[in-house]
Amino acid sequence: MCFLTNPKHLKALFLAAKDKRTLIKIHALMIKTNLSAYGNSVGRIIALYGGKNDIVSARKLFEELPLRGVDTYNAIIIAYSRKESPFEVLGLYNQMIKEDVRPDSSTFTVALKACVSLMDLKMGKEIWRKAVELGYGNDVFVGSSMLNLYVKCGKMNEAIVAFEKMQRKDLVCWSSMINGLVFNGQPREAFDAYKRMKKEGIDGDEVVMMGLIQACADLGDSRFGLSVHGYSIRRHLNLNVKVQTSLVDMYAKTGHLDLASHVFKNMSRINIVTWGALISGFAQNGLAGSTLELLMEMQSCGFEPDSVSLISALLACAQIGFLKLGKSIHGYTVRRFDFNQVLGTSVIDMYSKCGVPSCARALFDQMQSRDLISWNVIIASYGIHGHGEEALSLFLQMIETKVKPDHSTFASLLSALSHSGLVEEGRYWFDLMVSKYKIQPTEKHYACMVDLLARAGEVEEALKIVDSMSTEPGLAVWVALLSGCHNHKKFSIGEKVAKKVLKLNPDDLGIHALVSNFFAMEQKWEEVAGVRKTMRKSGMKKVPGYSVVEVNGELHAFIMEDKSHNQYKDIVYVLKKLYLEMRAIRYLPNIELCMI
């Protein structure tokens, strides 16, 4: 049997171990012929046991060894790493250090990977110090592992420092950096890193492309997204389900639902995440009907809805006021999922927008844990129903619970106060937002304050707020001010504001109607004619408005002069009856002068 001591013969023997049974026989042969004394053969046996998913035999053999070197330690550490047992990996690493066994590049790389799994930055830094001490500070594998740890722990400043110090950067390093920047909300910096990578002659792989696609989605940059997609196709990269799902998500978030659907339909394999990305895209773009149709199609394909698709369905129900379906989805989520803050907040939002704020409040009161988003949604809920005092009361409760309000909180609060005409309260909290909470007003905050004051007839004060803005006021601010001028017949200010609105060239027919009606109220017919001429030149056409009524779980849509409804005659009969009853009590509608 002495021929087996030749390293080539030993290698052939190890390669023959295709299954666990053969491996046990080879191990027995090695014990019987004392082959375990040669080289790193024991380490190879440990690795083979680990590869056959027999970690117990691997550990037993390891513990029986009187002397253990770096090869045997690496074999057992890697075996545990493959089993995703990071605590065991780090325990063996510490044992190795205590026994004065010198780790190598593989040891440090796998140990740092375990720290990533545990998000243990403190232990990772200790391992990194040891690696530098032993001369592995410039090892590209160890360096990229430490870089990945910084990135996953959200320590991007430290990651950037470590990255810049690296003498050699391979594709894995660049990939970690690009994806880390995207993950930590720095998409523009991710693009810059990619450009640097290209200058250094390194081509991106599927992982890099997936990071760039996500960056495009975050920035709403469909142009660069199309470029990344095209590059991936030209380079024949492996467009696996993760990359294609990222493309669906990116196209949907940038409003290109046709491209998102095209990618989706041409995928060879679709998972629940892909369905969720497409459904969410349709919901976020306001296509409620298509959202709900996709949800049903997904179920017909054998997929159970997950929390992402259900949140999108709840958003769709909120958009069209489909209360009955919203209630069904609420019940489904309670039965199937851990009713967490995200789901709970979505259900609260749905009830609020479907016209039942009492249900929204009851659910909010039952929530064991409330985050800032939950508070913002319930405050906004009372605002859209004109209950400003209740919204303010909730805001004060939120402050008492030590939850710090953000810009969205104040936008919801100011909007609620505006709809309820609570001018003094609006002034007070707008000032406190800046002075105490150090939140600089955005366009939305200014629009709310201008709307609040203009609604109350304080048009002059509203104009002062507009003049105090550090940035150029947008369309929403001017329209809010013009609406106040129209309602309170403030012609001198309103005329200037109307001209400002027209300069911004809005494409909304309703805004042009407001301007035209204001000039008509002032009896400035030339200006009215000018507005109408502009509308004709630009080809603006009014999109027919429609009302939706839910009856017994079914939605009924009504468009002006539409006679296609199967109960049209009954509806007309009831309307005539109501008209006669109003005439009997001498009710006269308040008809405003309207040119459009």
N, C-alpha and C positions, 0 to 999 in steps of 0.2 A: 504493500500500500504506500510505499515511500514516494511513488510517482505523484501522489496527490499533494506533496509539499511544494511542488512547482506552482507559483502564483497563477500561471495560465490555467493549470488544471483546476485549481481552487475556484477560479472565476467561472469556469465551465460548469463546475458542480453547483455553484450558487445560481447560475442561470437556469439550471435544470429544475429548480424549486418552483414549479408552476402553481402548486397548491399547498395547503397546509400539511397534508399527509406526507407528501414528498419532502417537505421542509423538515418535519420531525425525523424522518429517516436519515436525512443528511446530517442533522444535528447529532443524532445517535452515533452515526459513523464517525463524526469528528471527535466525539467524546471517547469512543472506543479506541481510536487510533491516535489520540492525543494531538489531533490537528488544531485544536483550539489554542495551542501554544504559538502558532505561526501568525506573525503580522497582526493585522486588524481583522482577522477572520471572525472573532466573537462579535465585533461591532457589526459586521455584515449580517451575521445570524440575527442579532437584535433588530437590525433594520428590516430584515425579511419578515420576522415575526410581526413587527409593527405594520409593514405593508400588507400582511394578511389579516390585519385587524385583530390580532391576538396580543393585546398590550399586556395581558397578565403574564404570558410566557416570556415576553420580552423583558418585563420588569424583574421577573424571577431570575432570569439568567444574568441580568445586570447586577442584582443584589448579591448573587453568589460569587461574583468575581472578587478575588483578593486584591487585585490592583486594577484601577480603572483609569484609562487615559482619555485624551480629548476625543478620539474616534468613538469609543464606547459611549461616552457622555453625549456626544452629538447624535449618535444613533438613537438613544432613548429619548432625548429631548425632541428630536424631529418626529419620532413616533407619537409622542404626546401632542405635539403641535398639530399633526395631521388629524388627531382625534378631537381637536379644538378643546384642549385642556390646558388653558394658560396658567392656572395656579400650579399645576404639576410642573410645567416648563420652568417657571420662575423658581420653584422649590428646588429643582434639580440644578439650576444655574447657581443658586446660592450654595448648595452642597458642593458643587464643583469648585467654587472659589475657596470654600473652607478647606477642602482637601488639596489646595495649592495646585490644581490642574489648570494649566494655562488655556483659556478659551481662544478660539480662532474666529475668523470672519463668519463662518456658519453659525457658531454659538451665539455671537452677538446679534446677528440678523434675526435668528429665530426668537431669541429672548425679547428683543425689541418688538417683534410682531405680537408676542404675548401681552406686552404692555399696551399695545394698541387695542387689543381685544378687551382689556380691563380698563382702558382709559387711565392708566396709571402713569402719569407724567413724572412723578417723583422717582419711582423705581427706574423708569426709562432714562432719566438724567444720570442716575448712579451707574447704570450699565454703560451709557455713553462715556462717562468719565473714565471708566475702566478700559473701554475700548481705545480711547485716546492715549491713555497711559501705556498701553501695550503696543502702540504703533498702528492702530487701525483707524485713526482719525480721518485719513484720506481714502479709506476703502470705500468704493462707490456703493457696494451692497449695504454696508453698515450705515453709511451716510444717508442713503435713500430711505432706510428703515427709520432712522431717527427723524428725518424730515417728515415722513408719513405720520409719525407719532405727534409731532408738533401740530401738523395740519388737522389731524382728527380731533385733537384736544382744543382746537380753535385758537391756538397760539400762533397767529400768522406773522406777527412781528419777529418772534424767535425763529419761525420757519424760514422767513426771508433772509435773516442773518446767516443761518446755517446753510441755506442754499447758495448765497453769494460767496461763502467761504470754501465751497466745494471746488477742488481743483479740476475734477472731471465730473461732468453731468451727463448721465445716460438718459435714454428715453423715459425710464421709470421715474427718475428725479423730476424731469420736466412735467411728466404726467401728474405726479403728486402735487406739484406746485400749481399747475393750471387748475386742476380739479379742486384743490384746497381753496384757492382764491374764489372760485365760483361758489363752493359750499359755504364760505364765510361771507358771502354777500359783496364780493368785489369783482363783478364780471368784466369791467373795463380793464382792470389790472390783469385779468386772465388773458384778455386779448393781447395786451402788451407782452406778456410772457410768451405767448405763442409766436408772436412776431420775432422775438429774440431767438427762440428755439429754431425757427426757420432760417434766420441769418447764420446760425451756427451749423447749418446743414443737416439738421435732424428732422426727419419727416414724422408727422403725427400718426398714431395708430388709432384703433377703435376707441380706446379709453380716452385719449385726448379729444377726439371728435365729439364724444358724448359730453365731455365737459364744456366744449365750445358751444354745442347745441343748447345746453342748459343756460349758458351765458346769454345767448341770443334770445332765449325765451324770457329771461329776467329783464333784459333791456328792451324787449319788443322789437328787436332788429331782425326783421324777416329777410332783408337783403343779404346780410352776412350769413344768416341761416341757410339760405338757398346756396350760397357759395360753399359752405361747409358740406352740405348734402352733395353738391356736384363733385367736390373734391373726393369725397368718400367713394363715390361711384367710379370716378376716373381711376382712382388708385386701387380699385378692386378690394377695398377693405371689407372685412367680414361684418356686414350689416346685420348683426344678430338681433334678437328680440328686444334687448335693452336699448340698443342704438336706435332701432326703428320706433320704439315707444317714445324715446326722447324726441325724435323728429315729429311724431304725432302731437306730442305735448307742445313743442315749440311752434309748429304751424297753427295749432288751435289757439294758443295764447296770443299770437300775433294777428289773429283774425282771419287767417287763411284756411278756413274750414274745408274748402274744396281740396286743397293740398293735403291737409290732415286726413281726410277721408280717403284720398287716393293712396297714400302710404299705407293706411290701415287695411284697405281692401286688397292690397298686393302683398301683404305679409303672409309668409308660409306658416307662421306659428303666432298665435295670439294668446296672451294670458290676461288675467283679471286686471293687471296694472294698465295694459294697453287699452282695454275697454274703459277703464276709469279715466284715462287721459283724454280720450275722445269725448266721452259723455260730459266731463268737466268743461272741456272746451266749448261745446255747444251751449251749456248752461251759462258760462261766463260771458258768452256773446249774445245772450238774451233770447236764444232760440229754444224756448221752453218746450214747445210741441215736439221738436226733433229730439230733445234731450230725453223726454219720456218714452218716445218711440225706440230710441237706442237702448234704453234700460230694458224694455220688454224684449227687444231682439237679443240682447245679451243673455237674458234668462232662457230664451228659446234655444240658445246655443249651449245650454247646460252649465252656465256660470251663475253662481250665487252672488247677489250684489254684496259688495264690500262697503266699508264706511265711506270711501271716496265717492263711489257712484251714488250712494244714498244721500250724501250731503248735496251732490249736484241735483238729484231729483227733488230734494226739499227746496233748493233754490229755484228750480223750475216751477214748483207749485206756488212759491211765494210770488213769482213774476206774473202768473196768470190768475192768482187767487183760487187755486184748486184745493180747497180746504179738505174735502173728503179724502182725496188721495194723500194729502199731507198727513192727515190723521192716521191713515193706514200705514204709511211709512214710519211714522212715530211709533206705532205699536210694534211694527216689524223690528225696528232697531232695539227697542226695549227687550224683546224676546230673544234676539240673536246676538246682541253685542253688549260689551261693557259700556254703559251709557256715560261716556266721558264728557269732558267740557266742550270739545269740538262738536260732537253730535248734539249735545244739549243746546248749545248756542245756536246751531242751525235750525233746530226745531222751534226755539223761541222766536227766531227771526221769521220763520214760516208762519207761525200763528199770528204774529204781529201784522205782517203784510197781508194776511188773509182776513184781517178785520176782527180778530178776537184777541185783543190785548190782555183780557182777563186770563186766558189760558197761558199766554206767554208769561205773565207775572206769576201765576201759580207754579209753573214749571221752574221759573227762575228761583222762587222761594224754596223749592225742594232740592235745588242743587247743593250738594255738600261742599263743593269747592268751586269758587268763582274766580276767574281771571279777569284781566282788564277788558278783553274782548267781550266777555259775557256782560260786564257792566255797560260797555259802550252800546251793545245791541239793545238792552232793555231800556236804556235812556233814550236811544233813538226811537224805540217802539212807542214810547209815550209822546215823543215829539211829533211823529207823523200823524198821530191821532189828535193833535192839538191840546194835549194835556201837559202844558209847560210846568205847572206847579208840581205835579207828580214827578216829572223828569228832574226838576231841581231837587226835590226831596231825595230821590234815588242817588243823585250826584253827591249830596251831602252824606248819605249813608256810606257811599263808596269811600269817601275821604276818611270817614271814621274807622273804616276797616284797614286803613294804611295802604290802600291801593292808590298809586300815584297816577293821576289823569294824564293822558297824552293829547296830542293835537286832534285826534279823532274824537276823543271824549268831549273836548270843548266845542268842536264843530257840531256834534249831536246836541249838546246842551244849548248852544246859541240858536240852532235851528228850531229847537223846541220852544225856546223863549220867544223867538220871532213869530212862530205860528200862533202863540197864545197872547201876543201883544204885551209881554212883560218887559217893558222898555227899561225901567230902572234896574231890574235884575240883570238884564243883558249888558248894560253899561258897566255895572259893578264887576261881573265875572269876566268880561272882556279885558278890563284893566288889570284884574288880579291874575289872569292868565299870563300876562306879560311881566308884571312886577314880582309876583310871588313864585309862579311856576316856571318862569324863564322860557316860555314857549312863544316864539316869534310868530305873529299872525301870518297865515298863508292866504292865498286867494279865496279859499273856501270860508275862512273865518271872516274876512272882510265882507264877502258877499252876504253872509248871515247877518252881520251887524248893519250893513246898508239896507238889507231887506227889512230887518227889525224896525229901524228908524223910519224908513220910507213908508212902511205899512201904517205906522202910527202918525204919519203926517209930518214927521220931523225931517223933511227933505233937505233943509239947509244944513242940519247937523250931519246928515248922511253924506252930503257933498263934501263937507270938511274932512270926513274920514277918508273919502276917496282921494282927496288932495294930499292927505298925509301918507299915503302908501309909498313905500320906498321903491316899489316896482311898478311898471305900467299896468294899470287896471285891465283886467280881462273882460270878456264879453259878459260873464255872469254878473259881475259887479255893476256894469252899466245898465244891463237889463233890469236888475232889481231896483236900481234908482229910477229908471224910466217908468217902471210899473207904478212906483209910488207917486211920481209926478202925474201919471195918467189918472190914478184913483183920486188924487187930492187936487187935481186941476192946477198944478204948479207949472204954468206955461213957460215962464221965463227960463227957469232951470231946465225944464223938460225939453225945450227946443234944442238947447246945446247938447243935452245928453242923447237925444234922438240922432243928431248928426254924428256924434261919437260912435253910436251903435252901427250906423250905416257904413262908417269908415272901416269898421272891422270886418265888413263884408260877410255877415253870417249866412250860412246856407240853410238855416231853419226858417221855414215859411211862417211859423208862429211868431217869430221875432219881428219879421217884416210886417205881419198883421198888427202887432202891438204898435210899431212905429206909425203905420198908416192910420190906425185908429186914433193915436194921439194927435196927429196933424189934423185929422177930420174933426176931432173935438174942438181944436183951436180954429177950425174953419179955414185952414190953409190948404186950399184945394190944389194949388200948383204942386206943393210938396207931396200931397197924396198921389197925384198923377205921376210924379217922379218915382215914387216908391213902386207903384204898380208897373211902370215902364221897366224899371230895373228887374223886377220879378219876371216879366215876360221875356226880356233879353236873355236872362240867365237860364230860362227854361224851367223855372221852379214850378213844381206841381204839388198841390196839397195831397199828402198821403191820407186816404180816407181813414178817419178815426172809427173805432168800433168799441162797443161795450160787450163785456162778457159776463154772463150770469150763470152761476152753478145751481142746477136744480136736480136733486136726487143723485148727486155724483156725476152728472153730465153737464158739460160746458156748452152754453148757447151763445153764439156771437151774433151781434146785430150791427149792421152798417146802415147809414142813412139811406132811406128810400129803397132798402132791400126788402123785397116781398117774397123771398124764397123760403122763409121759415114755414114748416108744416103747420104751425099754429098761428099763422099770420092774421087770419080773420078774427080769431079769439082775442089776440093781442090788441088789434084795432078797436074791437068792441069795448074792452076794458079801458083803453085810453080815452075813448069818447065819453064813457061813463064818468071817468075821473074829471074830464074837462067840464062836463055839465055840473058836477058837484062843486068844482072850483068857482064856476060862474055864479052858482047859487049863493055862495058866500062872498061874492063880489071880489074875488082875488084877481089882482092884475099883476102880471109879471113885470119886473123892472127891466125894460129893454134899453140897452146901451146903444149909442150910435156906432155902427160897425160897417166898415166898407168891404170886408172880406169874409 
